[in-house]
Amino acid sequence: MLNPSLLEAYHQTNYCFGDILLNVDERSSKAAALLRPFATDGGLFITAWNPLGKELK
């Protein structure tokens, strides 16, 4: 389980995909327009793998 403050940090982060700004649990009209041709109800984004949010050197 992630530390609650780390989980909150992930929720507060702005994730950028080109000119699209994504945030956890927030709908993006630009992302919806990008996904529309695929007739899907949603999507996901994948970031670099970092299990349990550990600082990597």
Buried (B, 14 or more C-beta within 10 A) or exposed (E): EEEEEEEEEEEEEEEEEEEBEBEEEEEBEEBBEBBEEEEEEEEEEEEEEEEEEEEEE
